[in-house]
Amino acid sequence: MIAFSLAAALAAIWLAVHLILGGREIARPLMTSTLDPLVRDVQFMCWHFTSAGIGAMALFFALAAATGMDAYGISGTILAAAFWVIGVVMAPALGQSYAKMPQGWLFLPVAGLGLWGLLG
């Protein structure tokens, strides 16, 4: 279950990056922005939803590694793949480059490790 352990560790790293860098570069400026308060607050709530999603991903992979239950690995892999696809599709759809919005690509190796764990 090394692949699930690696996927859990990588997802936990991305959670830390999200919380530390995302907090400083995205969440904090968002909360001091001049956006309509409802828009601002919904976006801030979505940032926390993302935190919970990445945390759940890491937990699912850790549970898959610890218990050997593929259901946890499937859940983590589906989440990682969804983050990957949404991130890769949305950046250009929003007119942004991957250099400025690389987040989706960060989840490709997590999804790949999850798939490796499921197939291995």
C-alpha positions as a printed NumPy array, in Angstrom:
array([[  0.   ,   0.   ,   0.   ],
       [  2.974,   2.27 ,  -0.59 ],
       [  1.14 ,   4.071,  -3.407],
       [ -1.729,   5.041,  -1.088],
       [  0.763,   6.206,   1.547],
       [  2.537,   8.355,  -1.029],
       [ -0.783,   9.738,  -2.286],
       [ -1.788,  10.592,   1.294],
       [  1.523,  12.353,   1.933],
       [  1.35 ,  14.318,  -1.324],
       [ -2.274,  15.335,  -0.715],
       [ -1.282,  16.457,   2.807],
       [  1.524,  18.554,   1.306],
       [ -0.942,  20.171,  -1.125],
       [ -3.282,  20.851,   1.809],
       [ -0.452,  22.632,   3.632],
       [  0.381,  24.625,   0.489],
       [ -3.292,  25.514,   0.095],
       [ -3.604,  26.652,   3.705],
       [ -0.307,  28.546,   3.938],
       [  0.227,  30.032,   0.487],
       [ -3.453,  30.104,  -0.433],
       [ -4.274,  31.721,   2.868],
       [ -1.709,  34.435,   2.306],
       [ -2.205,  34.975,  -1.428],
       [ -5.913,  34.22 ,  -1.899],
       [ -8.007,  34.057,   1.282],
       [ -6.555,  37.049,   3.126],
       [ -6.759,  39.442,   0.128],
       [-10.227,  38.12 ,  -0.654],
       [-11.497,  39.04 ,   2.811],
       [-10.149,  42.583,   2.511],
       [-11.438,  43.081,  -1.033],
       [-14.159,  45.478,  -2.107],
       [-16.305,  42.699,  -3.544],
       [-19.946,  42.589,  -2.595],
       [-19.984,  41.027,   0.912],
       [-22.139,  38.099,  -0.203],
       [-19.843,  37.303,  -3.151],
       [-16.767,  37.667,  -0.926],
       [-18.204,  35.461,   1.808],
       [-19.337,  32.729,  -0.605],
       [-15.86 ,  32.686,  -2.163],
       [-14.278,  32.45 ,   1.289],
       [-16.616,  29.577,   2.152],
       [-15.607,  27.84 ,  -1.115],
       [-11.934,  28.237,  -0.142],
       [-12.763,  26.374,   3.085],
       [-14.712,  23.734,   1.122],
       [-11.547,  23.192,  -0.924],
       [ -9.556,  22.83 ,   2.3  ],
       [-12.001,  20.173,   3.489],
       [-11.897,  18.382,   0.123],
       [ -8.103,  18.166,   0.057],
       [ -8.091,  17.092,   3.709],
       [-10.641,  14.37 ,   2.968],
       [ -8.532,  13.234,   0.01 ],
       [ -5.456,  12.861,   2.228],
       [ -7.517,  11.063,   4.887],
       [ -9.058,   8.646,   2.363],
       [ -5.621,   7.686,   1.069],
       [ -4.236,   7.325,   4.597],
       [ -7.159,   5.06 ,   5.512],
       [ -6.653,   3.025,   2.326],
       [ -2.983,   2.558,   3.233],
       [ -3.775,   1.661,   6.844],
       [ -6.739,  -0.655,   6.273],
       [ -6.192,  -1.999,   2.764],
       [ -9.813,  -1.133,   1.947],
       [-10.025,  -0.137,  -1.708],
       [-13.202,   1.896,  -1.096],
       [-11.072,   4.556,   0.591],
       [ -8.571,   4.472,  -2.268],
       [-11.368,   4.811,  -4.808],
       [-12.772,   7.822,  -2.95 ],
       [ -9.375,   9.534,  -2.746],
       [ -8.605,   8.802,  -6.382],
       [-11.949,  10.163,  -7.572],
       [-11.432,  13.358,  -5.556],
       [ -7.871,  13.791,  -6.847],
       [ -8.968,  13.168, -10.437],
       [-11.812,  15.668, -10.07 ],
       [ -9.437,  18.336,  -8.721],
       [ -7.046,  17.585, -11.586],
       [ -9.66 ,  17.758, -14.358],
       [-11.42 ,  20.839, -12.988],
       [ -8.124,  22.672, -12.498],
       [ -6.779,  21.788, -15.933],
       [-10.017,  22.747, -17.686],
       [-10.814,  25.895, -15.702],
       [ -7.486,  27.73 , -15.977],
       [ -7.665,  28.256, -19.752],
       [-11.453,  28.634, -19.612],
       [-10.854,  31.61 , -17.316],
       [ -8.175,  32.994, -19.616],
       [ -5.36 ,  32.164, -17.19 ],
       [ -2.088,  30.406, -17.858],
       [ -1.009,  27.294, -16.003],
       [  2.015,  29.282, -14.845],
       [ -0.386,  31.453, -12.815],
       [ -2.941,  28.729, -12.007],
       [ -1.076,  25.394, -11.774],
       [ -3.311,  23.952,  -9.056],
       [ -5.028,  21.362, -11.224],
       [ -1.747,  19.825, -12.334],
       [ -0.713,  19.309,  -8.702],
       [ -3.381,  16.62 ,  -8.372],
       [ -2.35 ,  14.557, -11.413],
       [  0.387,  12.718,  -9.468],
       [ -1.985,  12.224,  -6.524],
       [ -4.596,  10.665,  -8.811],
       [ -1.878,   8.612, -10.506],
       [ -0.637,   7.284,  -7.175],
       [ -4.212,   6.443,  -6.22 ],
       [ -4.704,   4.569,  -9.487],
       [ -1.408,   2.743,  -8.941],
       [ -2.624,   1.743,  -5.474],
       [ -5.889,   0.456,  -6.882],
       [ -4.264,  -1.504,  -9.704],
       [ -1.243,  -2.699,  -7.727]])
